[in-house]
């Protein structure tokens, strides 16, 4: 269930109440006349089944509530109420399958912002991965994958393509390009420093690395895994099951590929640099493609669900 807290202008409150009452899957409606001070107006609160949340939020935005008042949405972890159970039963579909597009857009907007923290995480992850590929240490590679924040901009790009949001697309693409460019540039310098102090060497780069050689040897399996991970990651975001993102992070080789390309570039190994770059691009393409197709499929599914629900209510 979701909890909505609205601040509405007094002249719009009745319209908002009617919208909530006719939306299937809502309950616990509360109206506090004149309770709001900034902005001035009424406070309206209700609970809504997650699967009906997008429809209600769309209606509220059509009434202009986000412009003249406020819309706040919170997830309810526990609700002991027969009315809440009835609302969830009446709402079409399952809450775990529902896509709350407003929440997805807000989350991907935050994750795809080119911030100092984002740049720090992707740079540190790439440097950790550089140590992993030189030592042929799979544990370090997995750790670097988990630290890397690149799935946020990738999800943001997929969301922007489906929602036709050019600003989000530009922000996400900028975060990806600038983030990886900076991380690889710093890692080149890091590799030169580590070589100077005797911790890195070209012989380690050229030696057989059975645990990490995959990062510069792209094949169709790399693309297939990226597609599967992209679909899983997108589902984890839309269903609010963020724990699955950890598994997604350690399934694709974006950061390790970027790290190996940087180290190989530092030593002038064009073969590994090119192979790792192709591996990186294949993973990025696969994740964005899978994320976009997954969101399109969910959008189509929920449109059909709402249409069937409206037809059923009209016949009733």
C-alpha positions in Angstrom: 0.0 0.0 0.0 0.9 3.6 -0.5 0.1 6.6 1.7 -0.7 9.9 0.0 -0.6 13.2 1.8 -2.0 16.1 -0.3 -2.2 19.8 0.2 -5.0 21.1 -2.0 -6.4 24.6 -2.6 -9.8 24.9 -1.0 -11.5 25.2 -4.4 -9.9 22.0 -5.6 -10.5 19.8 -2.6 -13.9 18.5 -3.7 -12.5 17.5 -7.1 -9.6 15.7 -5.4 -12.0 13.8 -3.0 -14.2 12.7 -5.9 -11.1 11.5 -7.8 -10.0 9.4 -4.8 -13.4 8.0 -4.1 -13.9 6.8 -7.7 -10.4 5.3 -8.0 -10.5 1.6 -7.4 -8.1 0.5 -4.6 -8.3 3.6 -2.3 -9.3 3.7 1.3 -8.7 5.5 4.6 -9.7 8.9 3.2 -9.1 11.9 5.5 -10.0 15.5 4.8 -8.7 18.3 7.1 -10.3 21.6 6.0 -8.0 24.6 6.3 -5.2 22.6 8.1 -2.4 23.6 5.6 -0.5 26.8 6.1 2.4 26.7 3.5 0.9 26.5 1.0 -2.5 27.5 2.4 -5.3 25.0 1.8 -6.7 21.7 2.9 -4.9 18.5 3.8 -6.2 15.3 2.1 -4.8 11.9 3.0 -5.6 8.4 1.8 -4.1 5.0 1.3 -4.1 3.4 -2.1 -3.0 0.0 -3.4 0.3 0.2 -5.2 -1.2 -1.2 -8.4 -3.7 1.8 -8.5 -1.1 4.4 -7.5 -0.1 5.5 -11.0 -3.7 6.1 -12.1 -4.5 8.2 -9.0 -1.3 10.2 -9.3 -2.0 10.9 -13.0 -5.4 12.2 -12.1 -4.0 14.4 -9.4 -1.4 15.9 -11.7 -4.2 16.5 -14.3 -5.9 18.6 -11.6 -2.7 20.5 -11.2 -2.2 19.6 -7.5 1.6 19.4 -7.8 1.5 23.0 -9.1 -0.9 24.6 -6.7 -0.3 22.4 -3.7 1.7 19.3 -2.8 1.7 15.5 -3.4 3.7 13.4 -1.0 3.8 9.6 -1.4 5.1 7.1 1.2 5.3 3.3 1.1 3.4 1.6 3.9 5.4 -1.3 5.4 2.6 -2.6 7.6 -1.1 -1.9 7.5 -3.5 -3.8 9.8 -6.8 -3.0 8.2 -9.6 -5.0 6.6 -10.4 -2.0 4.5 -6.8 -1.9 3.2 -7.0 -5.7 2.4 -10.3 -5.1 0.5 -8.7 -2.2 -1.5 -5.8 -4.3 -2.5 -8.2 -7.1 -3.6 -10.3 -4.7 -5.7 -7.3 -3.1 -7.4 -6.4 -4.7 -10.7 -3.2 -6.8 -10.8 -0.6 -7.5 -8.1 1.2 -4.8 -6.1 4.6 -6.4 -6.7 4.1 -6.1 -10.5 2.9 -2.5 -10.4 5.0 0.3 -11.9 4.8 3.6 -10.2 6.2 5.7 -13.0 6.5 8.9 -10.9 8.6 7.1 -8.3 10.8 5.5 -11.0 11.4 8.8 -12.7 12.3 10.5 -9.4 14.6 7.6 -8.4 16.4 7.5 -11.7 16.7 11.3 -11.7 18.5 11.1 -8.4 20.7 8.2 -9.3 21.7 9.6 -12.7 22.8 13.0 -11.4 26.5 13.8 -12.1 27.4 14.4 -8.4 30.7 14.3 -6.6 29.6 11.2 -4.8 28.7 9.4 -8.0 32.1 10.3 -9.6 33.9 9.2 -6.4 32.1 5.8 -6.4 32.7 5.0 -10.0 36.3 6.1 -9.8 37.0 4.1 -6.7 35.2 1.1 -8.2 37.4 1.3 -11.3 40.6 1.5 -9.3 39.6 -1.5 -7.2 38.8 -3.4 -10.4 42.3 -2.4 -11.8 43.9 -4.1 -8.8 41.6 -7.1 -9.4 42.5 -7.6 -13.0 46.3 -7.2 -12.4 46.2 -9.7 -9.5 43.7 -11.9 -11.3 41.6 -11.8 -8.2 37.9 -12.5 -8.8 37.0 -11.3 -5.3 38.2 -7.8 -6.0 36.4 -7.8 -9.3 33.1 -8.7 -7.6 33.7 -6.0 -5.0 34.3 -3.4 -7.7 31.1 -4.5 -9.5 29.1 -4.0 -6.3 30.6 -0.6 -5.6 30.0 0.7 -9.1 27.0 3.1 -9.4 26.6 2.9 -13.1 23.2 1.1 -13.1 21.5 4.3 -12.0 22.2 6.3 -15.2 21.6 3.2 -17.3 18.1 2.8 -15.7 17.6 6.5 -16.1 18.4 6.3 -19.8 15.9 3.4 -20.3 13.2 5.3 -18.4 13.9 8.4 -20.4 13.5 6.5 -23.7 10.2 5.0 -22.6 8.8 8.2 -21.0 10.2 10.4 -23.8 12.0 12.6 -21.3 14.9 14.2 -23.2 16.3 16.0 -20.1 16.5 12.7 -18.1 18.2 11.1 -21.2 20.8 13.8 -21.5 21.5 13.8 -17.7 21.9 10.0 -17.7 24.1 9.9 -20.8 26.2 12.7 -19.4 26.7 10.8 -16.1 27.7 7.7 -18.0 30.1 9.3 -20.4 31.7 11.8 -17.9 31.8 9.2 -15.1 33.5 6.5 -17.1 35.9 8.9 -18.8 37.0 10.4 -15.5 37.3 7.0 -13.8 39.4 5.6 -16.7 41.6 8.7 -16.8 42.3 8.5 -13.0 42.9 4.8 -13.3 45.5 5.3 -16.0 47.3 7.6 -13.6 46.8 5.2 -10.7 48.3 2.4 -12.8 51.4 4.5 -13.7 51.8 5.3 -10.0 51.4 1.7 -8.9 54.0 0.6 -11.6 56.4 3.2 -10.3 56.2 1.8 -6.8 56.6 -1.7 -8.1 53.0 -3.0 -7.3 51.9 -3.1 -11.0 53.9 -4.5 -13.9 53.3 -5.1 -17.6 54.3 -8.7 -17.0 51.2 -9.1 -14.7 49.0 -7.6 -17.4 50.3 -9.9 -20.1 50.4 -13.0 -18.0 47.7 -15.7 -18.2 44.7 -14.5 -16.1 42.1 -17.3 -16.1 39.9 -15.6 -13.5 39.7 -12.2 -15.2 40.7 -12.6 -18.8 37.0 -12.4 -19.8 37.0 -8.6 -19.3 39.0 -8.1 -22.5 37.5 -11.1 -24.5 34.0 -10.1 -25.4 31.6 -12.6 -26.8 27.9 -13.2 -27.2 27.6 -14.5 -23.7 28.7 -11.1 -22.4 25.8 -9.5 -24.3 23.3 -12.1 -23.2 24.3 -11.7 -19.5 24.0 -7.9 -19.8 20.5 -8.2 -21.3 19.4 -10.6 -18.5 20.9 -8.4 -15.8 19.3 -5.3 -17.4 15.9 -6.9 -17.2 16.4 -8.1 -13.7 17.7 -4.7 -12.5 14.8 -2.8 -14.1 12.3 -5.2 -12.5 14.0 -4.7 -9.1 13.6 -0.9 -9.4 10.0 -1.0 -10.6 8.9 -3.5 -7.9 10.8 -1.7 -5.1 12.9 -4.9 -4.5 16.2 -3.1 -4.4 18.0 -6.1 -2.9 18.1 -7.7 -6.4 20.3 -4.8 -7.6 23.3 -6.2 -5.8 23.0 -9.4 -7.8 22.7 -7.3 -11.0 25.7 -5.3 -10.1 27.9 -8.4 -9.9 26.6 -9.9 -13.1 27.9 -7.4 -15.6 31.5 -6.4 -16.4 31.1 -2.6 -17.0 33.5 -1.4 -14.3 36.1 -4.3 -14.7 36.2 -3.8 -18.4 36.8 0.0 -18.0 39.5 -0.8 -15.5 41.3 -3.3 -17.7 41.1 -0.8 -20.7 42.7 1.9 -18.5 45.5 -0.4 -17.2 46.2 -1.7 -20.7 46.2 1.9 -22.1 48.8 2.8 -19.5 51.1 0.1 -20.8 50.3 0.7 -24.5 48.5 -2.7 -25.0 46.1 -1.7 -27.7 44.7 -5.3 -28.1 43.4 -5.4 -24.5 42.4 -1.8 -24.6 40.2 -2.4 -27.6 38.8 -5.7 -26.3 37.9 -4.2 -22.9 36.3 -1.2 -24.6 34.1 -3.5 -26.7 33.2 -5.5 -23.6 32.2 -2.2 -21.9 30.1 -1.0 -24.8 28.4 -4.4 -25.2 27.4 -4.4 -21.5 26.1 -0.8 -21.6 24.1 -1.5 -24.8 22.6 -4.8 -23.4 21.5 -3.2 -20.2 19.9 -0.2 -21.8 18.2 -2.4 -24.4 16.8 -4.8 -21.9 15.8 -2.1 -19.5 13.9 -0.2 -22.2 12.1 -3.4 -23.5 11.2 -4.4 -19.9 9.7 -1.0 -19.2 7.8 -1.0 -22.5 6.4 -4.5 -21.7 5.3 -3.4 -18.2 3.7 -0.3 -19.6 1.7 -2.3 -22.1 0.7 -4.9 -19.5 -0.6 -2.3 -17.0 -2.4 -0.4 -19.8 -4.2 -3.6 -20.7 -4.9 -4.3 -17.0 -6.5 -0.9 -16.5 -8.6 -1.2 -19.6 -10.0 -4.6 -18.5 -10.7 -3.2 -15.0 -12.6 -0.2 -16.5 -14.6 -2.4 -18.8 -15.5 -4.7 -15.9 -16.6 -1.7 -13.7 -18.7 -0.4 -16.6 -20.5 -3.8 -17.0 -21.0 -4.0 -13.3 
